[in-house]
């Protein structure tokens, strides 16, 4: 077998948990927090990228796992959790690294590296996408899996957090090469995934076609069709109505609820969207339909601006024809950095991680940030925005529409009956409104002000910790 497993079913040594019968020390956010300012002796090694995950933007100097740990520490201090409970929250349940030898179209044998991390399965099977990108590594996958745990708990679906990926550039692959890579990866993690174990979904660099290959490979090895092994698959193979636009629709609901919460106007509000893939383009389309004015968008090549509002339907057609938003008639070009600093009512980063950092947070002129991507704002930038009175609706709340409808897809697959799109959208809105209501209640209860990220984490972590307490610790 070409499989190499790392820390399979990792056991965590936490002497304070159920060992002495007494509570372990309570974490203090003031004393336990790790700052990573250059020269303080705790800086994390540069990850060797010109920009975040190879995309335009500031250089990335931090490990995303450290951001996860800082966010957990802050929420844990608010909740008064025991140190042993916090340590368990930080540790993934399982980490797997697989070696993937693939025969390329030219006959060359190349070996790729794949990952699958199950962060938590206390409340249900793991759930998380498969990412194909040149910068995928274990730390990134661990961080994304942890964020999925908090997200699923916050929106109250019966999933835990997981994530996977392969270090590759899918844009340079033929369809045959991509299929062989996907099938080999699926075969290597075959015994770790399934409708009751860990359920993959599309992510950066993957789509419904890739999910169809995962489904077929898994089903062939099982000897029967198992549509519930993945979500985000084609409708004909057991996909759900509304899944493709679910993250964008969730962003619409979240933005509306956040503006209402903050006493601001939704209709006619100016919004800037960074990233024009599935999430960003659907969000822009739905927000414009709902009455917001989309004044700027960007993709990996750059952005376009029209202060009077972009014609989003025409822009979507232009993007489909040309592969970029650049050059769209009736717009002015601008860089991603310029886009982030535009004055607007709502800034929606829908690209990749670490787009808003301590290096540019002081230049953000949005009145509200709604995170469409996972981890687009670093911990240091978060502090700056809160201090400046700019609330940020965090990723685990804002972009949870995708996992909510993935949950609906899994439920439909499990009992073989599928809902119409209007019902899916209605159920999605109900879940998102309830989750934002829980976030708002936590912000008020703990007097967190504009720190909506900590409010969201207190909701997710408290539900997960209480679930673990109810189950107890298996010897």
N, C-alpha and C positions, 0 to 999 in steps of 0.2 A: 504494500500500500504506500502511496505517496503522502499519506497524511502524517502530519506532525501535530500533536496536541499539546497545548500549553496550559498548564494549570487547570486541567479538566476537573469540573466539580470542585472548585477551589474551596478549601476549608480555611476559615478566618480565625485567627487566634485572638480572642477578645476575653481576657480574664475577668473583666468586670461584669460580663453578661451571665447572670444566673449561676455564677460560680460561688460567690460568698453569700448570696441571698440579700445583700445590701446594694443600694444604688451606687453606680460608679460616679465619678466626678462629672459635674455638669459643665459642658463647654461654655466658655465665655467668648463671644465674638470679639470683644476688645482685645483679649490676651492671646487668642488662638489664631487669629487671622494671619494669613501669609501675604505679604506684599512682595511684588516682584519688580520693584523699581531697580534700574540698572545700578549695580555696585552695592546692593544691600546684602550680598552674600547668598541670596535665595533666588537669583534669576535663573530661569530655565533656559537651557541651551537653544540657540537659534535652530529652527527646523529646516533651514536651508532652502527657503522659498523667497522669491522676489516679492510675492504678494500672497495674500491668503489663498491657499490651495491653488496656487498658480494663476489666480485671477487678478484683474486690476485692483489696486488698493494698497494700503500701507503694509510694510513688511510685518511678518508675524513672528513675535519673539516669545510667545507663551504657549504652554502646553494646554490644550483644551480640558484635559482632566483636572488641571489645577483650578480652572474656572468652575468646573462642576463642584469641586471640593469646597471652594470659597462660598459658592451659593448655598451648598448644604450647611456649612458651618453657620452662616448668618441666619438661615431659617431655623436651625436647631437651637441656636441661642435664644431666639424669640420664643420657641416652644418649650425651652427648658428640658431638652432631651438629654439622656445619659450619654456619656462619651462612647460607651460600648455600642449603643444603638446607632449612633452617628457613624461609627466606623463600619458597621455592617451595611449601612446605607451607601457608603462609598465604594464597597467592594463588589465587583461583578460576581455572579454565581458561577459563570463558566467563561473561559476565554479559549478560543481555538484558532490555530494558524494552520493553513493547509498549503501544500505545494501543488501547483497545477501545471504539469507539462502539456503543452498544446502543439500540435503540428500545424504550422501556418500554411497558407496557400502556396508559398514558394518552396515548400518542403522542409523549411528550417524548423527545428524543434526549439521552442522557447518555453521557459518556466516562469510562471507568474505566482504571486503570493496572494492568498485569500484569507479572509478573517470572518469569524462569527462570534459575537459576544452576547451572552445571555446575562443581563444585569440582574433581573429579578423575575420570579414567577410566583410570588406569594398570592396574588389575586387572580392568577390565570396564566395561560401560556404566554411565552414571550412574543413580542410584536415589534417589528422594525424592518426597515428597508434594506435593500442590497445596493451598494454604491459602487460604480465603476469610475475611477478617477486616478490620475497619476500620483496624487498626493495621499491616497488612502494609506493609513498605517494603524497599528494597534491602538495607540492612544486616541486617535480620532474616533475610531469605532467604539471604544470604551465610553468616551464622553457622550457620543450620540445615543448609545444604548441606555445610559443613565438618564438622559433627558427624556427618553421614551418612557421610562418608569414613572417619572414625576408627571409627565403629560397624561398617561393613561389613568393615573390615580386622580388627577385634577378633574378630568372630564368624566370620571367615574364609569369607565368601561372595564370589563373583566379581562384585562390583559396586563402582563408585565412588560418590561422594557428589554429590547434586543436590537441588534444592528449587525450588518455584515457588509463586506465589500471586497473588491479585488483591486490591487494596485496595477492599473493599466490605463491606457488612453483609448477609449472605445471609438473615438473618431477616426483612428487609423486602422480600424479592423474592417474586413469584409463581413458580410452577414454570416457566411459560413464559419469564419474564425470566431465571431462573437457567439454563435450558437455552440460551437465546440467548447469554448471556454465556460459558458454558462452551464452546460451539461456536466462538464467535469467537476466544476465547483459544487453543483448540486449533489453529484454522486459522492463527493468527499465529505459533505456534511449531512448526508442522507439520514443517518441514524440520530441526528440531533434536531431535525425539524419535523414538523407535522402539525395537524390541526389541534392537537392537545399538548404540543411541546413548544414549538417556536414557529411563528408564521411570518415568512418574508413578504415584502412588498416592493414596489418600485421606489427608487431614490435617484440621486444625481447619476446620470449616465445610463439608467435603465428605464424600461417602460413596460407596457402590457405585453409586448411581444416576448421580452425576456422572461416575464412571469409565466407565459404560456410554455416556454421551454422548461422552466423549473417544474411546473405542474406535470408536464409529460414525462420528464425524467423520473420524477418521484413516483408517478403512477405506474410507469413501466416496471420499476423495481419492486413496487408493492404488489403488482399483479391485478390491480383494479384502479378505477379512476377515483382520485381523491381531490375534488376541487377546493376543499378547505385548507389545503397546504399553503396556498398563497392568496393574497388579495391584490387588487389593482390589475386583475387579468381581464382579457376580453370578455364582453358580455356573453358571447356564444359559448364560453367555457365556464360560465358560472360567475361572471363579474356582476357588479351591482350598478344599477342606474345611479347617476349622480356622482360616481367615484372620481372621474377625471377632474371635475371642477370643485371637488369637495373642499380642498384646502383653501382655494380662493373664496369659496362661499363662506367658509368659516371665518376668513379674514374680514369679509363684509360684515357679518353679524358682530364680530368682536369690535370692529371699528365703530360701528353704530352704537353699541352698548357703551364703549369707552367714552365717546363724545357725549353721550347722554349723561353718563356718570359725572363727567367733568363740567357739565353745563354748557357745552359748546354745540354749535350748529352743524348738522350733517349735510343738509342740502346745500350745494354750491361750495362746500369746503374744498380747498385746494389740496391735492394729494400728489406726492412724488413716489414713484415705484422704482426701486433698484432691482434689476433682474427681470428678464422677460421670457423665462421658460414657462413650464406648465403653471407654476404657482403665481408668478408675477403677471403673466398675460391674462389668466383667468380672473385674478383679483382686479386688475385694471378694467377688464370688460364688465364685471359685475358691479364694481363701484361706480363706473360711469353710468351704467344703466340705472343705478339706484339714485343718481342725482349728484354725485360728487364730480369735481372738475379735476381730471388727471392732467397735470401741467407738464410733467416730465417723466420719462421712463429711460431705462438703459439696459444694455446687454453686455456681453464680454468685450465688445469692440468700442463701446462708448454709449453716449446718451443723446436724447433730443428733448428740446424744450419749446413749449408754446404757452406763454402766460395766460392766454385766453382759453386754454384747454385743447388738448390733442383730440383729434377725431379717432377714437379708439377702434371702432370697427374697421375703418380704412387702414389704420396702423397695423392691425392684426393681419389683414390681407397683404399689406406691403411686407411685413416680416416673413410671412409664409413664402412669398415670392422671392425675396432677396436674401433671407437668412440673417438679417440684421435690421435694427431700427434706424441706423444711420442713413442720412439722406432722405428721410421721410419729408415729402413736400409740405411746406408751411411750418417748418420747425427749424430751430437753431441747434447746432451741435454743441455738446458739452461733454466733459470728461466725467467719469464716475465720481472723482473727488469733488468736482464742482456740483454735481447733482446732489451729493449728500449734504452740502452746505446751503442748498436753496432755502429761501424763506417759504414756508408752507404751513398748512394746518396739520397735515399728517405726513410723516416720512415712513415708508414701508420697505425696509430692506428684505428682498426676496432672493438674494444671490446665495452666498455661502458664509462661512464663519468669519468672525473678526473683521468686519467691515467698519464698525464704529469702535475706535480705540481711544486710548488716552491722548493720542497724537492729533485726533481730529474732533473729539467730542466737544471741545470748546467752540468749534465752528458750526455745530449743528444749530439751525435756526427754525426747526420744526417745533410746533407747539405740542405735538404728541408723536411718539415713535411706536409703531405696531410691527412686531417682528414676524415677517413671513418665512424667513430662513431659520435654520437651527443655529443658535449661538452667534448671531451677527454682531452682538455688542459684548465687549470684554467687561470683566468685573471693574477694572479701573474706569472705563468709560461710563459704566453704569453709575458709579459714584458721582462723576462729574455732572451727568445729566440730572440726577436727583437733586444735587446741590443747586443746579441752575433752575430747578422747578419744571423740568421737562419729564413728564411721566412716560414710562416705557411699558407697553403691554408685552410681556415676555413671550418667547417662542412657545413654551409649553402650554400657554393659553391660546395665543393668537393663531398658530398654524395647526391646531389640533383637529381641524375639520377633516383632514385626511385620515387620521387614525379612527375617528368616530365612524366615518362611513366604511372604513376597512372593517371595523367591528360589525357594522350592519351587514357587510358582504359575507363575513364569516358566519354570522348567525343565519343568514339566508341559505348559505351553502350547507349548513349543518342540518337544516330541516327541509331543504329542497323546495322552498317556496319563495318567490321573489316579489318584492314590492315595486309599485310604480315610482317614477322619479319624484313626483310631487310628495309622496309619503316619505321617501328618503330625505328630501330637503326639509320637510317639516320636522321630522325626528332629529335631524342634524341641528336645526335652529334651536329646538328645545334643549338639547344637550349643551350647546354653546352658551345660551343665555343662562342656564343654571350654573355652569362652571364660572362664568364671569360674575354672577351674583355671589358665589362662594368666595371668589377672589376679593370682591369689593367688601364683603362682610369681614373677611380676615384683615384687610387693610384698615378698616375702622376699629375692629376689636383690639388690634395690637398697635394702633396709632402710628401706622407706617407712612402716612402721607402719600407722597408721590412714588414711594418704593413699591411698585406693583409686582416686581419680580419676587421680592421676599414674601409678599402676600400670597402669590401663587405657590411658591415653594412650601409655605406653611400648610396650605391646604393639601397638596400632594403628599408631603412627607408625613403629616399627621395621619392621613388615611392609611398609608403604607405601614407606618409603625404600629398603629392600632391593629391592623390586620395581622401583623407578625406576632403581636402580643396575644391575640386571640388564638392563633395556631400553636404558639409555643415553639420551643426549640427541639428539633428532632435529634435524639442522642446519636 
